[in-house]
């Protein structure tokens, strides 16, 4: 049986759809019962009988930090997809990020070793790929720089990767995938789905940065192929194409039939923005929306090389424009 953590997230829900479609016996971990409906809704995008597929899943309520519940969830498991994570770029959430992303992953790794799991697939992020000059293309061998001003999210995802690699030294077979910005439907209040929502409602500004994007299908299918392959103890960048933020936002606006943002957010404006955001947080306690590290990312040019995955799996990524149009179509039906 296959275990999937983070079954109600964007990657987890789409992965569960593919696994159940292929009639794989699956157990999935969730934390919030109210979010189970979200997974079923995502199933309905692709199937006329989402309930049939959804009911194939053995759902288990468990927290990544609750060892007794996790121990029960691991009974009878042969393969693990670890997709659960806490995503935040708010500096004050650092300790919570460490708990979920690093300690939670350590628990999954330890239980995988104890239960002699055949293979683990960990969903990381390109946020853990080391930085380079603007002329360089980043790949799986680009070294992480611990001295850089890294975001709290990237620090904890890198720490989680270290737990996986530690597991491989203790006999666990594992693969790590590093997706870029994942484009997928269903979750509109955060992540890339929230970008569609903001553009639809009238996003005034764009930034000058460049980064890698990937459709959700091109995340879950390579994960499954890697788990079925003899490949082990390696990581793979999952990026379909590298686009400037403006090109990405403009394509979303076109697909949603709304006006694209026309104002470029200058470096000065963004630098002022994160400082005012910090002050607002200190005075009112409201959540941070813009951090120093996020501003750096929005202005940086990061180009990722997907050659390794395409070569080793003979895999072809879907054009990014097509992924955007598909997500926009679903968004418009719901809004």
WOURJO-V650949 format. One record per backbone hydrogen bond with DSSP energy under -0.5 kcal/mol. CO is the residue of the C=O (numbers start at 1). NH is the residue of the N-H. If there is no record, write none. Layout:
CO|NH ; CO|NH
This chain:
1|78 ; 1|79 ; 2|27 ; 3|81 ; 4|29 ; 5|83 ; 6|9 ; 9|13 ; 10|14 ; 11|15 ; 12|16 ; 13|17 ; 14|18 ; 15|19 ; 16|20 ; 17|21 ; 18|22 ; 19|24 ; 20|23 ; 25|2 ; 26|58 ; 27|4 ; 28|60 ; 29|7 ; 30|62 ; 31|33 ; 32|35 ; 33|36 ; 34|37 ; 35|38 ; 35|39 ; 36|40 ; 37|41 ; 38|42 ; 39|43 ; 40|44 ; 41|45 ; 42|45 ; 42|46 ; 43|46 ; 43|47 ; 49|52 ; 49|53 ; 50|54 ; 51|55 ; 53|56 ; 54|57 ; 57|59 ; 58|28 ; 60|30 ; 60|62 ; 63|66 ; 65|67 ; 66|70 ; 67|71 ; 68|72 ; 69|73 ; 70|74 ; 72|75 ; 74|77 ; 78|118 ; 78|119 ; 79|3 ; 80|82 ; 80|121 ; 81|5 ; 81|83 ; 82|123 ; 85|87 ; 86|88 ; 89|91 ; 90|93 ; 91|94 ; 93|97 ; 94|98 ; 95|99 ; 96|100 ; 97|101 ; 97|102 ; 98|102 ; 98|103 ; 99|104 ; 102|106 ; 103|107 ; 104|108 ; 105|109 ; 106|110 ; 107|111 ; 108|112 ; 109|113 ; 110|114 ; 111|115 ; 112|117 ; 113|116 ; 119|80 ; 120|122 ; 120|175 ; 121|82 ; 122|124 ; 122|177 ; 125|128 ; 126|129 ; 133|136 ; 136|303 ; 138|305 ; 139|142 ; 142|130 ; 144|146 ; 145|148 ; 148|150 ; 151|155 ; 152|156 ; 153|157 ; 154|158 ; 155|159 ; 156|160 ; 157|161 ; 158|162 ; 159|163 ; 160|164 ; 161|165 ; 162|166 ; 163|167 ; 164|168 ; 165|169 ; 166|170 ; 167|170 ; 167|172 ; 168|171 ; 173|120 ; 174|233 ; 174|234 ; 175|122 ; 176|236 ; 177|124 ; 177|179 ; 178|238 ; 179|126 ; 181|214 ; 182|184 ; 183|216 ; 186|188 ; 190|193 ; 191|194 ; 191|195 ; 192|195 ; 192|196 ; 193|197 ; 194|198 ; 195|199 ; 196|200 ; 197|201 ; 198|202 ; 199|202 ; 202|204 ; 204|262 ; 204|263 ; 206|265 ; 209|245 ; 210|302 ; 211|243 ; 212|181 ; 213|240 ; 213|241 ; 214|183 ; 215|218 ; 216|219 ; 216|220 ; 217|221 ; 219|223 ; 220|224 ; 221|225 ; 222|226 ; 223|227 ; 224|228 ; 225|229 ; 234|176 ; 236|178 ; 237|239 ; 238|180 ; 241|213 ; 241|243 ; 243|211 ; 244|248 ; 245|249 ; 246|250 ; 247|251 ; 248|252 ; 249|253 ; 250|254 ; 251|255 ; 252|256 ; 253|257 ; 253|258 ; 254|257 ; 262|264 ; 263|206 ; 264|266 ; 266|270 ; 267|271 ; 268|272 ; 269|273 ; 270|274 ; 271|275 ; 272|276 ; 273|277 ; 274|278 ; 275|279 ; 276|280 ; 277|281 ; 278|282 ; 279|283 ; 280|284 ; 280|285 ; 280|286 ; 281|285 ; 291|295 ; 292|296 ; 293|297 ; 294|298 ; 295|299 ; 296|300 ; 297|300 ; 298|209 ; 300|210 ; 300|302 ; 301|303 ; 302|304 ; 303|138 ; 304|306 ; 306|310 ; 307|311 ; 308|312 ; 309|313 ; 310|314 ; 310|315 ; 319|322 ; 319|323 ; 320|324 ; 321|325 ; 322|326 ; 323|327 ; 324|328 ; 325|329 ; 326|330 ; 327|331 ; 328|332 ; 329|333 ; 330|334 ; 331|335
